[in-house]
Amino acid sequence: MTKVMSSRLATILPKLISDAQEGFVQGRLIQDNILLAQELIHHIDKGKIWRRFGFSELWIERVMACLDNNCFSILINGKSARFFMSEKGVRQGDPLSPTLFILAEEYLLRGLHHLYERHKDLSYQTGCNLMQFLDHYQKVSGQLVNTEKSSCILSSKASPARCSIVLKVTGFRKGSTPFTYLGIPIYKGKKQSFLFDDLIEKIRGRLASWSSNFLSFGGRLKLLQSVLSTLPNYYLQVMQMPAEVYTKIERIFNKYLWDGLPWCKWQKVSAPFEEGGLNIRSMADIHHTFMLKSWLRLRECKSLWSRFMLGKYCRKYHPKVATVHPSHSRVWKNLLKVRDEAEALIHWQLGQGNCDFYLDSWLDMGPIAQWYPDQPGGTKVKEFWKNGAWDVEKLSHWFPQHLVSRIQEVFFDPWAEDVIWKASKDGTFSFKSALEEIRTHREQSPHMAVIWHNNIPRKMSFLAWRVLHNWLPVDEMMIKKGLTWSRSVCAVVTQKLLNMSSLLILLQIRYGHILRGWLELSTHISQLFIKFCECGRCQSRLKGTYSHG
């Protein structure tokens, strides 16, 4: 029941919830609030709620029934015990829970906004009104304000007397930057490496909980991919880490992957399987991709953060020609670094004609500004429309006939203006398509498809991958690593150092029925091993034929 109610509410939530709330609403990203909070820091140098939103009494009764008549049964030794009633609240994991939460937060947000509009000065009476409203909100929502974890961050220009008033009225402690908001450090000034110490410790703790001694390579690789896709990625969506933080994290990953002595740099494994890597993404590329996504959201201008940024930095200029100043925020500076790449992947589908006629790319040939670079921009596409169609007379006055003909071929729908991401087939942004556009591509090896076949265990594929790169701990390689004390049994008996070729010859003696004919074909290590893989693949096919026969 609650799942159906939640899905129906999801269609109207964007109309009810203010733009300041980005979580649990379709089409919005909570990361926008983190970016907005960072920009603001830089800029500053229950039934009653439903009725207020206009829901019917029948709907309110159904929601309250879901809240007040919950029955639970606990499984004990695989058997269901008797049911018991809950006192209040929704069930854990209930799909209706996040919707109720953001509706309650909307009540809080509107109340705070009303107080701000009435009392824009920071006085004693303003603080008292604020605390009275918070007390009221606690009573109607059941949510309590933890004064021990709450703090007030005031401007450095605030007088000591005003700071004392604020702290006395609220009962909060005095805070300062940096502070944590939604798990991300918000700071002012230059990036500091210590801000990411918590992230590094979380990564170490996650990897330490799974000892590498008890995991195969496939397990370690899977765990690394899991950690890479959760912990650092959340940070990389909204901020750029210092280079030394990247280095620390990559060293931790590399050491865990090799379970001790690393045999190569992390950059060599940060590539797809078919390009000789381990299908691990580079953190620098991940951040670069998220910046492309942020620029796309900026140009779409559908969120509170995007409107704020455009109003702050692009009030007089088009985003494509806006300049950067040393006093601008680092978020804006990072966005401008990817501007040219992102704009090359953006195409405008004409709707109401609000995009720029010269600077935006709404023609298949690209922006018109590439033929008319002297045009400053600021001219809207709709200025060349007349009575729902192109104004051919005006176009012919400004442009040659061949360009006018191309412009007339462009179809526009007044209700469907949107930004199209050209790198994907469906026109919507996808992380994979953006990453493929910006990452460094390496030469593909046809043999990697054999090594990393889905039917081959990952630990065996890893061994094959190491052999092809000559990264096995044979005598010859260990001496190159500076470990001169390490000598194999073969070296002790024959008084010769064991290298990769001699190792493969020993395998031929032990597994001659599989490796027979190697030395006659080639003595090169990679060719020998590839022949081995092909023999193994042929045997697997024969085995499958016999089993199905």
C-alpha positions as CSV (number, residue, x, y, z in Angstrom):
1,M,0.0,0.0,0.0
2,T,2.7,2.5,1.0
3,K,4.7,1.7,-2.1
4,V,1.8,2.6,-4.3
5,M,1.2,5.8,-2.3
6,S,4.9,6.7,-2.5
7,S,5.0,6.2,-6.3
8,R,2.0,8.4,-6.8
9,L,3.4,11.1,-4.5
10,A,6.6,11.1,-6.4
11,T,4.9,12.6,-9.5
12,I,3.8,15.8,-7.6
13,L,6.6,16.2,-5.1
14,P,8.7,18.5,-7.4
15,K,5.7,20.9,-7.4
16,L,5.3,20.8,-3.6
17,I,8.9,20.7,-2.3
18,S,11.0,23.9,-2.5
19,D,14.1,24.0,-4.6
20,A,16.2,24.2,-1.5
21,Q,15.5,20.5,-0.8
22,E,17.3,18.2,-3.3
23,G,17.1,14.8,-1.6
24,F,14.4,12.1,-2.3
25,V,12.9,14.2,-5.2
26,Q,13.0,12.9,-8.8
27,G,15.3,14.9,-11.0
28,R,17.2,16.5,-8.2
29,L,20.6,15.7,-6.7
30,I,21.5,16.2,-3.0
31,Q,25.1,17.0,-4.2
32,D,23.7,20.3,-5.4
33,N,23.1,21.4,-1.8
34,I,26.7,20.6,-1.0
35,L,27.9,22.7,-3.9
36,L,25.5,25.5,-2.8
37,A,26.7,25.4,0.8
38,Q,30.3,25.6,-0.4
39,E,29.4,28.6,-2.6
40,L,27.5,30.3,0.2
41,I,30.5,30.0,2.5
42,H,32.6,31.6,-0.2
43,H,29.9,34.2,-0.8
44,I,29.6,35.2,2.9
45,D,33.3,36.0,3.5
46,K,1.7,15.8,11.0
47,G,-2.0,16.0,9.6
48,K,-1.7,19.7,9.8
49,I,1.3,19.6,7.4
50,W,-0.7,17.5,4.9
51,R,-3.7,19.9,4.9
52,R,-1.3,22.9,4.4
53,F,-0.2,21.2,1.2
54,G,-3.8,20.8,0.0
55,F,-4.2,17.0,0.3
56,S,-7.7,15.7,0.6
57,E,-9.1,14.2,3.9
58,L,-9.3,10.8,2.3
59,W,-5.6,10.8,1.5
60,I,-4.7,12.1,4.9
61,E,-6.8,9.3,6.5
62,R,-4.9,6.6,4.5
63,V,-1.5,8.1,5.4
64,M,-2.4,8.2,9.1
65,A,-3.7,4.7,8.9
66,C,-0.3,3.6,7.6
67,L,1.3,5.4,10.5
68,D,-1.0,4.5,13.4
69,N,-1.9,0.9,12.6
70,N,1.4,-0.8,12.0
71,C,1.7,-4.5,13.0
72,F,5.0,-6.3,13.3
73,S,6.0,-9.9,13.6
74,I,9.6,-11.0,14.3
75,L,11.1,-14.2,12.9
76,I,12.6,-16.3,15.7
77,N,14.5,-19.4,14.7
78,G,12.8,-19.2,11.3
79,K,9.3,-19.0,12.7
80,S,7.0,-16.0,12.8
81,A,6.1,-14.9,16.3
82,R,2.8,-13.2,17.2
83,F,2.0,-9.7,15.9
84,F,2.3,-6.6,18.0
85,M,1.3,-3.0,17.4
86,S,3.8,-0.1,17.0
87,E,3.3,3.1,18.9
88,K,4.2,5.6,16.2
89,G,6.2,6.1,13.0
90,V,6.6,4.2,9.7
91,R,8.3,0.8,9.2
92,Q,12.0,0.8,8.7
93,G,12.6,0.7,4.9
94,D,9.1,1.8,4.1
95,P,9.0,3.6,0.7
96,L,6.7,6.2,2.2
97,S,9.3,7.2,4.9
98,P,11.5,9.5,2.8
99,T,8.5,11.3,1.3
100,L,7.0,12.0,4.7
101,F,10.4,13.2,5.9
102,I,10.9,15.8,3.1
103,L,7.3,17.0,3.5
104,A,8.0,17.7,7.2
105,E,11.3,19.4,6.3
106,E,9.4,21.5,3.8
107,Y,7.3,22.8,6.8
108,L,10.5,23.7,8.6
109,L,12.0,25.3,5.5
110,R,9.0,27.5,4.9
111,G,8.8,28.6,8.5
112,L,12.5,29.6,8.5
113,H,12.0,31.5,5.3
114,H,9.0,33.3,6.8
115,L,11.1,34.3,9.8
116,Y,13.9,35.6,7.5
117,E,11.5,37.7,5.4
118,R,10.1,39.3,8.6
119,H,13.4,39.8,10.5
120,K,16.4,40.2,8.2
121,D,18.5,41.7,11.0
122,L,20.3,39.5,13.5
123,S,18.8,40.8,16.8
124,Y,17.8,39.3,20.1
125,Q,14.1,39.2,19.2
126,T,15.0,37.4,15.9
127,G,16.8,34.7,17.8
128,C,13.9,34.3,20.3
129,N,11.4,33.9,17.4
130,L,13.7,31.4,15.8
131,M,14.0,29.2,18.9
132,Q,10.2,29.5,19.4
133,F,9.6,28.2,15.9
134,L,12.1,25.4,16.4
135,D,10.3,24.4,19.7
136,H,7.0,24.4,17.8
137,Y,8.5,22.2,15.0
138,Q,9.8,19.7,17.5
139,K,6.3,19.3,19.0
140,V,4.5,18.8,15.7
141,S,7.1,16.6,14.0
142,G,8.7,14.6,16.9
143,Q,12.2,15.6,15.7
144,L,14.4,17.1,18.3
145,V,17.3,19.6,17.9
146,N,20.5,18.3,19.4
147,T,22.1,21.4,20.9
148,E,25.3,19.7,21.6
149,K,25.9,18.9,17.9
150,S,24.5,22.2,16.7
151,S,26.6,25.3,16.1
152,C,26.4,28.8,14.8
153,I,28.9,29.9,12.2
154,L,29.1,33.7,12.2
155,S,30.9,36.1,9.9
156,S,34.4,37.2,11.0
157,K,33.0,40.8,10.9
158,A,30.3,40.1,13.5
159,S,31.0,41.9,16.7
160,P,31.7,40.0,20.0
161,A,28.4,41.4,21.5
162,R,26.3,40.1,18.6
163,C,28.1,36.7,18.8
164,S,27.3,36.5,22.5
165,I,23.6,37.3,21.9
166,V,23.3,34.5,19.3
167,L,25.0,31.9,21.4
168,K,23.0,32.9,24.5
169,V,19.6,32.8,22.7
170,T,20.2,29.6,20.8
171,G,22.2,27.6,23.3
172,F,24.4,26.4,20.4
173,R,28.2,26.4,20.4
174,K,30.2,28.7,18.2
175,G,31.4,27.0,15.0
176,S,33.9,27.8,12.4
177,T,35.2,26.5,9.1
178,P,35.9,23.9,8.1
179,F,32.8,21.9,9.1
180,T,31.1,18.9,7.7
181,Y,27.8,19.1,5.8
182,L,26.2,16.0,4.4
183,G,29.5,14.1,5.0
184,I,31.6,16.6,2.9
185,P,34.0,19.1,4.5
186,I,33.0,22.7,3.8
187,Y,36.0,25.1,4.0
188,K,37.1,28.5,2.9
189,G,40.4,29.3,1.3
190,K,42.9,26.9,-0.1
191,K,42.5,23.1,-0.1
192,Q,44.1,21.4,2.9
193,S,45.1,17.8,2.9
194,F,44.0,17.2,6.5
195,L,40.4,17.8,5.5
196,F,40.5,14.4,3.8
197,D,42.1,12.4,6.6
198,D,38.7,11.1,7.6
199,L,38.1,9.7,4.1
200,I,41.5,8.1,4.1
201,E,40.9,6.4,7.5
202,K,37.5,5.2,6.3
203,I,39.1,3.6,3.2
204,R,41.8,2.0,5.4
205,G,39.2,0.7,7.8
206,R,37.0,-0.8,5.0
207,L,40.0,-2.6,3.5
208,A,41.3,-3.7,6.9
209,S,38.0,-5.4,7.7
210,W,38.8,-7.8,4.8
211,S,42.3,-9.2,5.3
212,S,44.0,-9.7,2.0
213,N,45.5,-13.0,3.3
214,F,42.1,-14.6,3.2
215,L,41.0,-13.2,-0.2
216,S,41.9,-14.3,-3.7
217,F,42.9,-11.7,-6.2
218,G,39.3,-11.7,-7.6
219,G,38.0,-11.0,-4.1
220,R,40.5,-8.2,-3.6
221,L,39.7,-6.7,-7.0
222,K,36.0,-6.8,-6.3
223,L,36.4,-5.1,-2.9
224,L,38.6,-2.4,-4.4
225,Q,36.0,-1.7,-7.1
226,S,33.3,-1.5,-4.4
227,V,35.3,0.9,-2.2
228,L,36.2,3.0,-5.3
229,S,32.5,3.3,-6.3
230,T,31.3,4.4,-2.8
231,L,33.7,6.2,-0.5
232,P,35.8,8.5,-2.8
233,N,33.2,8.9,-5.4
234,Y,30.9,10.8,-3.1
235,Y,33.6,13.3,-2.5
236,L,34.7,13.5,-6.1
237,Q,31.2,14.6,-7.2
238,V,31.5,17.9,-5.5
239,M,35.1,18.7,-4.8
240,Q,38.6,18.2,-6.2
241,M,41.1,16.6,-3.9
242,P,44.7,17.8,-3.6
243,A,47.2,15.7,-5.6
244,E,48.8,14.3,-2.5
245,V,45.5,12.9,-1.3
246,Y,45.1,11.2,-4.7
247,T,48.5,9.7,-4.2
248,K,47.9,8.5,-0.7
249,I,44.6,6.8,-1.6
250,E,46.1,5.2,-4.8
251,R,49.0,3.8,-2.8
252,I,46.6,2.3,-0.3
253,F,44.7,0.6,-3.1
254,N,47.9,-0.6,-4.9
255,K,49.3,-2.1,-1.7
256,Y,46.1,-3.9,-0.9
257,L,45.8,-5.2,-4.5
258,W,49.3,-6.8,-4.6
259,D,49.1,-7.9,-1.0
260,G,52.5,-6.4,-0.2
261,L,55.1,-5.4,-2.8
262,P,53.5,-3.5,-5.7
263,W,54.6,-4.7,-9.1
264,C,53.4,-1.7,-11.1
265,K,52.1,1.8,-10.6
266,W,48.4,2.4,-10.1
267,Q,48.1,4.2,-13.4
268,K,48.8,1.0,-15.3
269,V,45.9,-0.9,-13.7
270,S,43.5,2.0,-14.1
271,A,42.2,0.9,-17.5
272,P,39.7,-1.5,-18.9
273,F,40.5,-5.2,-19.2
274,E,40.8,-5.0,-23.0
275,E,43.4,-2.3,-22.7
276,G,45.7,-4.2,-20.4
277,G,44.3,-2.8,-17.1
278,L,42.2,-4.3,-14.3
279,N,38.9,-2.5,-15.1
280,I,39.6,0.1,-12.4
281,R,38.8,3.8,-13.0
282,S,41.2,6.6,-12.3
283,M,40.0,9.0,-9.5
284,A,41.1,12.0,-11.5
285,D,39.0,10.8,-14.4
286,I,36.0,10.2,-12.1
287,H,36.2,13.8,-10.8
288,H,36.6,15.1,-14.3
289,T,33.5,13.2,-15.4
290,F,31.5,14.5,-12.5
291,M,32.5,18.1,-13.4
292,L,31.1,17.5,-16.9
293,K,27.9,16.5,-15.3
294,S,27.9,19.6,-13.1
295,W,28.4,21.8,-16.1
296,L,25.5,20.1,-17.8
297,R,23.2,20.7,-14.8
298,L,24.4,24.3,-14.7
299,R,23.4,24.9,-18.3
300,E,20.0,23.1,-17.8
301,C,19.3,25.7,-15.0
302,K,16.7,23.5,-13.3
303,S,18.1,23.5,-9.7
304,L,18.5,26.2,-7.1
305,W,22.3,25.8,-7.2
306,S,22.5,26.3,-11.0
307,R,20.3,29.4,-10.9
308,F,22.5,30.8,-8.0
309,M,25.7,30.1,-9.9
310,L,24.4,31.7,-13.1
311,G,23.2,34.7,-11.3
312,K,26.5,35.1,-9.5
313,Y,29.0,34.6,-12.3
314,C,27.0,34.9,-15.5
315,R,24.7,37.8,-14.9
316,K,26.2,39.9,-17.7
317,Y,27.9,37.2,-19.7
318,H,27.0,33.9,-21.4
319,P,28.5,30.9,-19.6
320,K,30.6,30.1,-22.6
321,V,32.4,33.4,-22.5
322,A,32.3,34.1,-18.8
323,T,35.8,34.8,-17.3
324,V,37.4,33.7,-14.1
325,H,38.8,36.0,-11.5
326,P,41.2,35.1,-8.6
327,S,38.4,36.0,-6.1
328,H,36.0,33.5,-7.6
329,S,35.2,30.2,-5.8
330,R,37.1,27.1,-6.6
331,V,33.9,25.4,-7.7
332,W,33.4,27.9,-10.4
333,K,37.1,27.6,-11.4
334,N,36.9,23.9,-11.7
335,L,33.7,24.2,-13.8
336,L,35.5,26.5,-16.2
337,K,38.3,24.0,-16.7
338,V,35.8,21.5,-18.3
339,R,33.7,24.1,-20.0
340,D,35.0,23.6,-23.6
341,E,34.9,19.8,-23.3
342,A,31.3,19.9,-22.0
343,E,30.0,22.4,-24.5
344,A,31.4,20.2,-27.3
345,L,29.1,17.4,-26.1
346,I,26.0,19.5,-25.6
347,H,23.3,20.1,-28.2
348,W,20.2,22.2,-27.6
349,Q,16.8,21.0,-28.7
350,L,14.8,24.1,-29.5
351,G,11.6,24.7,-27.5
352,Q,10.7,28.2,-26.3
353,G,13.9,29.6,-28.0
354,N,15.6,30.8,-24.8
355,C,19.0,29.5,-25.8
356,D,21.6,31.9,-27.3
357,F,21.4,32.2,-31.1
358,Y,25.1,32.6,-31.7
359,L,26.9,30.8,-28.8
360,D,24.7,27.8,-28.1
361,S,25.0,24.7,-30.2
362,W,21.5,24.1,-31.6
363,L,22.5,23.5,-35.2
364,D,23.9,20.2,-36.3
365,M,27.0,22.1,-37.6
366,G,27.7,23.6,-34.2
367,P,27.3,27.1,-32.8
368,I,26.9,29.9,-35.4
369,A,29.6,31.9,-33.5
370,Q,32.2,29.8,-35.2
371,W,31.5,31.6,-38.4
372,Y,30.6,34.9,-36.8
373,P,33.1,35.2,-33.9
374,D,32.6,39.0,-33.6
375,Q,29.0,38.6,-32.4
376,P,29.0,39.2,-28.6
377,G,26.0,36.9,-27.9
378,G,22.9,37.7,-25.9
379,T,20.6,37.2,-28.9
380,K,17.9,34.6,-28.2
381,V,16.8,32.1,-30.8
382,K,13.1,33.2,-30.4
383,E,14.1,36.7,-31.7
384,F,14.3,35.1,-35.2
385,W,10.8,33.6,-34.9
386,K,7.6,35.1,-36.2
387,N,4.1,33.6,-35.8
388,G,5.4,30.2,-34.7
389,A,7.9,29.8,-37.6
390,W,11.3,31.1,-38.6
391,D,11.4,34.7,-39.8
392,V,13.0,34.0,-43.2
393,E,13.1,37.7,-44.1
394,K,15.1,38.6,-41.0
395,L,17.4,35.6,-41.4
396,S,18.1,36.4,-45.0
397,H,19.1,39.9,-44.0
398,W,21.8,38.7,-41.6
399,F,23.0,35.4,-43.1
400,P,23.8,33.8,-46.5
401,Q,21.2,31.6,-48.1
402,H,22.9,28.3,-47.5
403,L,22.9,29.0,-43.8
404,V,19.3,30.2,-43.8
405,S,18.3,26.9,-45.5
406,R,20.1,24.9,-42.7
407,I,18.4,26.9,-40.0
408,Q,15.0,26.4,-41.6
409,E,15.5,22.6,-41.3
410,V,15.7,22.9,-37.5
411,F,12.4,21.8,-35.9
412,F,11.3,23.4,-32.6
413,D,8.6,22.3,-30.2
414,P,7.5,25.0,-27.7
415,W,7.0,22.4,-25.0
416,A,10.1,20.3,-25.4
417,E,13.2,22.6,-24.9
418,D,16.0,20.5,-23.5
419,V,19.7,20.0,-23.4
420,I,20.9,16.8,-25.2
421,W,24.0,14.9,-24.3
422,K,25.5,13.9,-27.6
423,A,27.8,11.2,-26.2
424,S,24.9,8.9,-25.4
425,K,22.4,7.3,-27.7
426,D,19.3,8.4,-25.9
427,G,20.5,12.0,-25.3
428,T,20.6,11.8,-21.5
429,F,23.8,12.1,-19.5
430,S,25.4,8.8,-18.4
431,F,28.6,8.4,-16.4
432,K,29.9,5.8,-18.7
433,S,29.5,7.8,-21.9
434,A,31.2,10.9,-20.3
435,L,34.1,8.8,-19.0
436,E,34.7,7.3,-22.4
437,E,35.0,10.8,-23.8
438,I,37.6,12.2,-21.4
439,R,39.8,9.2,-20.4
440,T,43.0,8.3,-22.0
441,H,42.5,5.4,-24.4
442,R,45.2,2.8,-24.7
443,E,45.9,0.3,-27.5
444,Q,43.6,-2.7,-27.1
445,S,45.1,-6.2,-27.0
446,P,43.1,-9.1,-28.6
447,H,44.5,-11.5,-26.1
448,M,42.9,-9.8,-23.1
449,A,39.4,-11.1,-24.1
450,V,40.8,-14.6,-23.7
451,I,42.5,-14.0,-20.3
452,W,39.5,-12.1,-18.8
453,H,36.8,-14.5,-20.0
454,N,33.8,-14.7,-17.7
455,N,34.2,-18.5,-17.5
456,I,37.8,-18.2,-16.1
457,P,38.2,-17.6,-12.4
458,R,39.6,-14.1,-11.6
459,K,42.6,-15.4,-9.8
460,M,43.6,-17.5,-12.8
461,S,43.1,-14.4,-15.1
462,F,45.2,-12.4,-12.7
463,L,48.0,-14.9,-13.0
464,A,47.8,-14.9,-16.8
465,W,47.8,-11.1,-16.7
466,R,51.0,-11.0,-14.5
467,V,52.8,-13.5,-16.8
468,L,52.1,-11.3,-19.9
469,H,53.6,-8.3,-18.1
470,N,56.5,-10.3,-16.6
471,W,55.3,-9.5,-13.1
472,L,55.9,-12.8,-11.4
473,P,58.4,-13.2,-8.5
474,V,61.0,-15.2,-10.3
475,D,64.7,-14.7,-9.4
476,E,65.4,-12.3,-12.3
477,M,62.5,-10.0,-11.3
478,M,63.2,-10.2,-7.6
479,I,66.8,-9.0,-8.1
480,K,65.5,-6.1,-10.2
481,K,63.3,-5.2,-7.2
482,G,66.4,-5.2,-5.0
483,L,65.6,-8.5,-3.2
484,T,69.0,-10.2,-3.9
485,W,68.5,-12.7,-1.0
486,S,65.6,-14.4,-2.7
487,R,66.6,-17.4,-4.8
488,S,64.3,-20.2,-5.9
489,V,65.0,-23.9,-5.5
490,C,65.8,-24.1,-9.2
491,A,68.5,-21.5,-8.8
492,V,70.0,-23.4,-5.9
493,V,70.2,-26.7,-7.8
494,T,71.2,-25.5,-11.2
495,Q,73.2,-22.4,-10.1
496,K,71.2,-20.4,-12.6
497,L,68.6,-17.6,-12.0
498,L,65.0,-18.5,-12.7
499,N,63.4,-16.2,-15.3
500,M,60.0,-16.3,-16.9
501,S,61.1,-18.4,-19.9
502,S,62.7,-21.0,-17.8
503,L,59.6,-21.1,-15.6
504,L,57.5,-21.8,-18.6
505,I,59.9,-24.6,-19.7
506,L,59.5,-26.2,-16.2
507,L,55.7,-26.0,-16.7
508,Q,56.2,-27.8,-20.0
509,I,58.0,-30.6,-18.4
510,R,55.3,-30.9,-15.7
511,Y,52.3,-30.4,-18.1
512,G,53.8,-31.6,-21.3
513,H,50.5,-32.8,-22.7
514,I,49.2,-29.2,-22.6
515,L,52.4,-27.2,-23.4
516,R,53.9,-29.5,-26.0
517,G,55.2,-27.6,-29.0
518,W,55.9,-24.3,-27.3
519,L,59.6,-24.0,-28.0
520,E,59.1,-25.0,-31.6
521,L,56.6,-22.1,-32.1
522,S,58.3,-19.3,-30.2
523,T,60.5,-18.5,-27.3
524,H,59.0,-15.1,-26.5
525,I,57.2,-15.1,-23.1
526,S,54.0,-13.5,-24.2
527,Q,53.7,-15.7,-27.3
528,L,54.3,-18.8,-25.3
529,F,51.6,-17.8,-22.8
530,I,49.1,-16.8,-25.4
531,K,49.6,-20.3,-27.0
532,F,48.9,-21.8,-23.6
533,C,45.7,-19.8,-23.3
534,E,44.6,-20.9,-26.7
535,C,45.3,-24.5,-25.8
536,G,43.2,-24.1,-22.7
537,R,40.4,-22.5,-24.6
538,C,40.4,-25.4,-27.1
539,Q,40.3,-27.9,-24.3
540,S,37.4,-26.1,-22.6
541,R,35.5,-26.3,-25.9
542,L,36.2,-30.0,-26.3
543,K,35.2,-30.6,-22.7
544,G,31.9,-28.7,-23.2
545,T,31.3,-30.7,-26.4
546,Y,31.8,-34.0,-24.6
547,S,29.6,-32.9,-21.7
548,H,26.8,-31.9,-24.0
549,G,27.2,-34.9,-26.3
